[in-house]
């Protein structure tokens, strides 16, 4: 049996928290507030995000327990293997790979969009063509490519550098949000009176809130980057759950602060009707001038950088784990001779993400919307894995010191599965507030068909790997062992 490649344990707890938080916040908190308020109103958005956060924490309970017992790269890919075998591991990994790389591409595209808004003459040069009503410029593609290459380079240089950068970016982003809130709050023309009405007049409050809850898998995707990096923790894996919960609650708070800040500037209904390319940037600049726009741009840039960094880390680790399990080419599990990073996975994620801007932002949005399905499927697999491993009997526990807690955790795992199914339903059932558009459904079908073809090609080779050997490659042990908690 070939020796299993392993990653160095270099990631500190506050870096992991920053990976989860920064990946979850991304560009949406600073670009989408006016779009979200058009759908749900200020209070509808805030309530929707906090309800979504609670549902994510239900799912995170299963993540925390599985990370504790199986601190290996691959995350949901490994959990699907533990509970349902190699075919389901492939399905989970296939959907997650697309989702993660698409989010990398979308963050790079968002950076180019921000430059386009602030310096339109810089970006709107060398027009190429139009896709779905979106003008594609060569300069826009170059900006996205440069930022991707830079972050790819930093990630290859080492996990320590990536983790440290992630934490610094998060701190700057949080500081910029609070400064922006303060500056808006002290303006005489701004205030809480502009926040009313709390919900859109053309829809019910419940429908408004549900429309935001439905995007929770997209809004909070990023906390699931934590298990992808579990093999590199330099601290006990039992701490992962607390870090995830803290990151989810912090993300919900930051989303809400940006909604409050945006809606305080001027009556939000008027902003929504004007339909600007970047509504948040437009009204902040009108109120606070170039300084306000600069602060918002710093927050947005940090959100984009944390998203880029976090998802390059997670996508490369997922590819590394799948390659180590012989599901995809072995080059993805090769480590850099100097920096000990899965550099082929990093290069692949960057190259694919560089191709995306050529198809226009609207086309990319279709794929990203579709990738929400993949993330939600991964959530379900994780909760099912925890459910299958938790024991209802008090004399058999999965990762618990107190026997009585195992049945409680099993119930929470069931609730996590139900939440995942609800999210899937909201995305796939016609008439749902979050029902995928026709373009996203076509992209989903195409990715499923491609996955089936790839699996058929690899199925024979995958089936021939002995179970103990596959256990070793994925989990680091020939037998699936449940680790017991050490005493604190």
Beta strands, then each sheet from edge to edge (+ up, - down):
strand 1: 127-131
strand 2: 134-137
sheet 1: 1+ 2-
end
